[in-house]
Amino acid sequence: VLATVSEGAEIIADGHLHVYGALRGRALAGVHGDESARIFCRQLDSQLLSIAGYYRLVEEIESSVRNQSVQIYLKEQRVVIERF
């Protein structure tokens, strides 16, 4: 995705998601169970993040990663958000 994902919008992929703008809506990667799927974005401000059915809501996203470039992946069945 080359632009911003607006609030209320949803992007869904079987595999990885790359967002080269701000991510403000919902992002679901690995929707058919691919636990190796990742989400990459330039500016995280998302309402919901999901990898292979495991998810994190806006309230569970740390302030230290908000509005930062991040990658999101699964580790031991937990959604991890890491700055890069």
VMD Tcl script that builds the backbone (N, CA, C; Angstrom):
set m [mol new atoms 252]
animate dup $m
set s [atomselect $m all]
$s set {name element resname resid chain x y z} {
  {N N VAL 1 A 0.863 -1.160 0.000}
  {CA C VAL 1 A 0.000 0.000 0.000}
  {C C VAL 1 A 0.910 1.224 0.000}
  {N N LEU 2 A 0.728 2.105 -0.970}
  {CA C LEU 2 A 1.625 3.242 -1.133}
  {C C LEU 2 A 1.166 4.511 -0.431}
  {N N ALA 3 A -0.015 4.516 0.112}
  {CA C ALA 3 A -0.547 5.714 0.760}
  {C C ALA 3 A -1.035 5.378 2.166}
  {N N THR 4 A -1.638 6.344 2.798}
  {CA C THR 4 A -2.183 6.160 4.140}
  {C C THR 4 A -3.391 5.236 4.121}
  {N N VAL 5 A -3.486 4.368 5.119}
  {CA C VAL 5 A -4.677 3.552 5.350}
  {C C VAL 5 A -5.497 4.305 6.384}
  {N N SER 6 A -6.629 4.856 5.964}
  {CA C SER 6 A -7.438 5.729 6.807}
  {C C SER 6 A -8.101 4.982 7.955}
  {N N GLU 7 A -8.478 5.736 8.992}
  {CA C GLU 7 A -9.266 5.175 10.081}
  {C C GLU 7 A -10.538 4.576 9.502}
  {N N GLY 8 A -10.911 3.404 9.975}
  {CA C GLY 8 A -12.105 2.729 9.491}
  {C C GLY 8 A -11.863 1.836 8.293}
  {N N ALA 9 A -10.710 2.002 7.633}
  {CA C ALA 9 A -10.368 1.149 6.489}
  {C C ALA 9 A -9.739 -0.146 6.987}
  {N N GLU 10 A -9.768 -1.158 6.134}
  {CA C GLU 10 A -9.224 -2.467 6.494}
  {C C GLU 10 A -8.444 -3.010 5.312}
  {N N ILE 11 A -7.218 -3.470 5.580}
  {CA C ILE 11 A -6.436 -4.138 4.540}
  {C C ILE 11 A -6.172 -5.564 5.007}
  {N N ILE 12 A -6.292 -6.495 4.068}
  {CA C ILE 12 A -6.219 -7.921 4.384}
  {C C ILE 12 A -5.319 -8.605 3.363}
  {N N ALA 13 A -4.463 -9.528 3.840}
  {CA C ALA 13 A -3.590 -10.275 2.940}
  {C C ALA 13 A -3.368 -11.688 3.454}
  {N N ASP 14 A -3.164 -12.616 2.524}
  {CA C ASP 14 A -2.783 -13.986 2.879}
  {C C ASP 14 A -1.380 -14.018 3.472}
  {N N GLY 15 A -0.506 -13.135 2.985}
  {CA C GLY 15 A 0.887 -13.103 3.429}
  {C C GLY 15 A 1.211 -11.792 4.115}
  {N N HIS 16 A 2.350 -11.210 3.719}
  {CA C HIS 16 A 2.833 -9.971 4.333}
  {C C HIS 16 A 2.038 -8.761 3.854}
  {N N LEU 17 A 2.071 -7.695 4.678}
  {CA C LEU 17 A 1.514 -6.388 4.312}
  {C C LEU 17 A 2.613 -5.343 4.447}
  {N N HIS 18 A 2.736 -4.477 3.443}
  {CA C HIS 18 A 3.678 -3.367 3.475}
  {C C HIS 18 A 2.876 -2.090 3.287}
  {N N VAL 19 A 2.966 -1.184 4.252}
  {CA C VAL 19 A 2.256 0.085 4.167}
  {C C VAL 19 A 3.311 1.190 4.190}
  {N N TYR 20 A 3.441 1.908 3.070}
  {CA C TYR 20 A 4.467 2.944 2.946}
  {C C TYR 20 A 3.952 4.323 3.342}
  {N N GLY 21 A 2.821 4.360 3.995}
  {CA C GLY 21 A 2.265 5.586 4.563}
  {C C GLY 21 A 1.882 5.300 5.995}
  {N N ALA 22 A 0.979 6.117 6.524}
  {CA C ALA 22 A 0.490 5.901 7.883}
  {C C ALA 22 A -0.546 4.784 7.886}
  {N N LEU 23 A -0.513 3.968 8.911}
  {CA C LEU 23 A -1.491 2.895 9.088}
  {C C LEU 23 A -2.408 3.282 10.232}
  {N N ARG 24 A -3.623 3.747 9.869}
  {CA C ARG 24 A -4.577 4.203 10.886}
  {C C ARG 24 A -5.773 3.270 11.020}
  {N N GLY 25 A -6.004 2.448 10.036}
  {CA C GLY 25 A -7.131 1.524 10.069}
  {C C GLY 25 A -6.742 0.183 10.658}
  {N N ARG 26 A -7.343 -0.876 10.122}
  {CA C ARG 26 A -7.065 -2.238 10.582}
  {C C ARG 26 A -6.196 -2.949 9.546}
  {N N ALA 27 A -5.245 -3.740 10.034}
  {CA C ALA 27 A -4.367 -4.499 9.152}
  {C C ALA 27 A -4.362 -5.958 9.590}
  {N N LEU 28 A -4.697 -6.855 8.652}
  {CA C LEU 28 A -4.741 -8.289 8.928}
  {C C LEU 28 A -3.847 -9.011 7.921}
  {N N ALA 29 A -2.806 -9.649 8.405}
  {CA C ALA 29 A -1.873 -10.401 7.560}
  {C C ALA 29 A -1.953 -11.878 7.915}
  {N N GLY 30 A -1.637 -12.736 6.941}
  {CA C GLY 30 A -1.662 -14.177 7.185}
  {C C GLY 30 A -3.044 -14.692 7.536}
  {N N VAL 31 A -4.064 -14.160 6.872}
  {CA C VAL 31 A -5.447 -14.474 7.265}
  {C C VAL 31 A -5.830 -15.947 7.080}
  {N N HIS 32 A -5.063 -16.678 6.293}
  {CA C HIS 32 A -5.347 -18.109 6.129}
  {C C HIS 32 A -4.434 -18.959 6.994}
  {N N GLY 33 A -3.912 -18.349 8.078}
  {CA C GLY 33 A -3.141 -19.121 9.045}
  {C C GLY 33 A -1.636 -19.052 8.911}
  {N N ASP 34 A -1.112 -18.196 8.038}
  {CA C ASP 34 A 0.337 -18.081 7.852}
  {C C ASP 34 A 0.953 -17.318 9.025}
  {N N GLU 35 A 1.495 -18.048 9.984}
  {CA C GLU 35 A 2.069 -17.439 11.181}
  {C C GLU 35 A 3.406 -16.755 10.916}
  {N N SER 36 A 3.977 -16.944 9.732}
  {CA C SER 36 A 5.226 -16.255 9.395}
  {C C SER 36 A 4.978 -14.901 8.729}
  {N N ALA 37 A 3.723 -14.550 8.495}
  {CA C ALA 37 A 3.388 -13.271 7.868}
  {C C ALA 37 A 3.789 -12.115 8.776}
  {N N ARG 38 A 4.112 -10.986 8.149}
  {CA C ARG 38 A 4.507 -9.786 8.886}
  {C C ARG 38 A 3.793 -8.569 8.318}
  {N N ILE 39 A 3.693 -7.548 9.132}
  {CA C ILE 39 A 3.164 -6.258 8.700}
  {C C ILE 39 A 4.289 -5.248 8.883}
  {N N PHE 40 A 4.556 -4.475 7.839}
  {CA C PHE 40 A 5.552 -3.417 7.888}
  {C C PHE 40 A 4.841 -2.107 7.619}
  {N N CYS 41 A 5.116 -1.072 8.408}
  {CA C CYS 41 A 4.517 0.228 8.108}
  {C C CYS 41 A 5.437 1.358 8.528}
  {N N ARG 42 A 5.289 2.495 7.861}
  {CA C ARG 42 A 6.123 3.675 8.116}
  {C C ARG 42 A 5.659 4.478 9.318}
  {N N GLN 43 A 4.352 4.453 9.594}
  {CA C GLN 43 A 3.833 5.231 10.719}
  {C C GLN 43 A 2.661 4.482 11.321}
  {N N LEU 44 A 2.854 3.911 12.489}
  {CA C LEU 44 A 1.833 3.095 13.134}
  {C C LEU 44 A 0.884 3.941 13.977}
  {N N ASP 45 A -0.381 3.894 13.621}
  {CA C ASP 45 A -1.439 4.539 14.397}
  {C C ASP 45 A -2.711 3.721 14.202}
  {N N SER 46 A -2.569 2.410 14.284}
  {CA C SER 46 A -3.603 1.460 13.899}
  {C C SER 46 A -4.643 1.212 14.981}
  {N N GLN 47 A -5.842 0.845 14.535}
  {CA C GLN 47 A -6.926 0.468 15.436}
  {C C GLN 47 A -6.821 -0.996 15.843}
  {N N LEU 48 A -6.359 -1.842 14.905}
  {CA C LEU 48 A -6.258 -3.274 15.161}
  {C C LEU 48 A -5.182 -3.861 14.256}
  {N N LEU 49 A -4.383 -4.753 14.820}
  {CA C LEU 49 A -3.351 -5.482 14.078}
  {C C LEU 49 A -3.605 -6.961 14.280}
  {N N SER 50 A -3.498 -7.751 13.203}
  {CA C SER 50 A -3.721 -9.185 13.323}
  {C C SER 50 A -2.750 -9.951 12.440}
  {N N ILE 51 A -2.184 -11.004 13.011}
  {CA C ILE 51 A -1.334 -11.947 12.265}
  {C C ILE 51 A -1.909 -13.327 12.513}
  {N N ALA 52 A -2.343 -13.981 11.451}
  {CA C ALA 52 A -2.858 -15.359 11.516}
  {C C ALA 52 A -3.915 -15.548 12.603}
  {N N GLY 53 A -4.755 -14.541 12.797}
  {CA C GLY 53 A -5.840 -14.653 13.776}
  {C C GLY 53 A -5.503 -14.170 15.175}
  {N N TYR 54 A -4.243 -13.928 15.470}
  {CA C TYR 54 A -3.839 -13.342 16.750}
  {C C TYR 54 A -3.847 -11.830 16.561}
  {N N TYR 55 A -4.347 -11.087 17.527}
  {CA C TYR 55 A -4.513 -9.662 17.294}
  {C C TYR 55 A -4.131 -8.815 18.495}
  {N N ARG 56 A -3.935 -7.517 18.228}
  {CA C ARG 56 A -3.727 -6.498 19.257}
  {C C ARG 56 A -4.616 -5.325 18.911}
  {N N LEU 57 A -5.298 -4.814 19.907}
  {CA C LEU 57 A -6.168 -3.655 19.747}
  {C C LEU 57 A -5.404 -2.378 20.067}
  {N N VAL 58 A -5.969 -1.261 19.675}
  {CA C VAL 58 A -5.334 0.037 19.884}
  {C C VAL 58 A -4.939 0.260 21.342}
  {N N GLU 59 A -5.747 -0.190 22.273}
  {CA C GLU 59 A -5.455 -0.009 23.691}
  {C C GLU 59 A -4.238 -0.805 24.151}
  {N N GLU 60 A -3.862 -1.830 23.403}
  {CA C GLU 60 A -2.756 -2.711 23.777}
  {C C GLU 60 A -1.447 -2.354 23.068}
  {N N ILE 61 A -1.459 -1.286 22.282}
  {CA C ILE 61 A -0.263 -0.890 21.543}
  {C C ILE 61 A 0.496 0.154 22.359}
  {N N GLU 62 A 1.759 -0.137 22.648}
  {CA C GLU 62 A 2.578 0.733 23.482}
  {C C GLU 62 A 2.787 2.093 22.827}
  {N N SER 63 A 2.845 3.131 23.649}
  {CA C SER 63 A 3.047 4.485 23.129}
  {C C SER 63 A 4.435 4.648 22.497}
  {N N SER 64 A 5.397 3.840 22.907}
  {CA C SER 64 A 6.765 3.950 22.369}
  {C C SER 64 A 6.861 3.571 20.890}
  {N N VAL 65 A 5.878 2.840 20.365}
  {CA C VAL 65 A 5.903 2.457 18.949}
  {C C VAL 65 A 4.890 3.226 18.114}
  {N N ARG 66 A 4.043 4.010 18.753}
  {CA C ARG 66 A 3.052 4.802 18.016}
  {C C ARG 66 A 3.748 5.846 17.150}
  {N N ASN 67 A 3.251 6.007 15.939}
  {CA C ASN 67 A 3.775 6.973 14.960}
  {C C ASN 67 A 5.229 6.693 14.577}
  {N N GLN 68 A 5.662 5.455 14.718}
  {CA C GLN 68 A 7.015 5.036 14.365}
  {C C GLN 68 A 6.966 4.035 13.206}
  {N N SER 69 A 8.110 3.839 12.554}
  {CA C SER 69 A 8.242 2.779 11.556}
  {C C SER 69 A 8.416 1.469 12.304}
  {N N VAL 70 A 7.570 0.493 12.002}
  {CA C VAL 70 A 7.582 -0.763 12.756}
  {C C VAL 70 A 7.388 -1.967 11.851}
  {N N GLN 71 A 7.736 -3.121 12.400}
  {CA C GLN 71 A 7.335 -4.401 11.832}
  {C C GLN 71 A 6.563 -5.142 12.910}
  {N N ILE 72 A 5.558 -5.877 12.473}
  {CA C ILE 72 A 4.702 -6.610 13.388}
  {C C ILE 72 A 4.765 -8.073 12.987}
  {N N TYR 73 A 4.965 -8.953 13.959}
  {CA C TYR 73 A 5.086 -10.377 13.667}
  {C C TYR 73 A 4.636 -11.188 14.874}
  {N N LEU 74 A 4.522 -12.496 14.671}
  {CA C LEU 74 A 4.155 -13.408 15.761}
  {C C LEU 74 A 5.402 -14.017 16.374}
  {N N LYS 75 A 5.398 -14.096 17.687}
  {CA C LYS 75 A 6.454 -14.797 18.405}
  {C C LYS 75 A 5.775 -15.510 19.562}
  {N N GLU 76 A 5.842 -16.819 19.560}
  {CA C GLU 76 A 5.208 -17.644 20.586}
  {C C GLU 76 A 3.728 -17.290 20.753}
  {N N GLN 77 A 3.045 -17.178 19.635}
  {CA C GLN 77 A 1.606 -16.901 19.560}
  {C C GLN 77 A 1.228 -15.565 20.192}
  {N N ARG 78 A 2.129 -14.610 20.118}
  {CA C ARG 78 A 1.888 -13.260 20.629}
  {C C ARG 78 A 2.293 -12.269 19.545}
  {N N VAL 79 A 1.471 -11.262 19.321}
  {CA C VAL 79 A 1.764 -10.239 18.315}
  {C C VAL 79 A 2.803 -9.279 18.903}
  {N N VAL 80 A 3.945 -9.194 18.218}
  {CA C VAL 80 A 5.062 -8.358 18.659}
  {C C VAL 80 A 5.179 -7.167 17.719}
  {N N ILE 81 A 5.383 -5.980 18.282}
  {CA C ILE 81 A 5.575 -4.767 17.496}
  {C C ILE 81 A 6.975 -4.266 17.796}
  {N N GLU 82 A 7.788 -4.109 16.737}
  {CA C GLU 82 A 9.189 -3.757 16.902}
  {C C GLU 82 A 9.548 -2.598 15.983}
  {N N ARG 83 A 10.185 -1.566 16.535}
  {CA C ARG 83 A 10.625 -0.431 15.713}
  {C C ARG 83 A 11.784 -0.838 14.823}
  {N N PHE 84 A 11.887 -0.173 13.662}
  {CA C PHE 84 A 13.067 -0.361 12.805}
  {C C PHE 84 A 13.494 0.943 12.196}
}
mol reanalyze $m
mol bondsrecalc $m
mol representation Tube
mol addrep $m
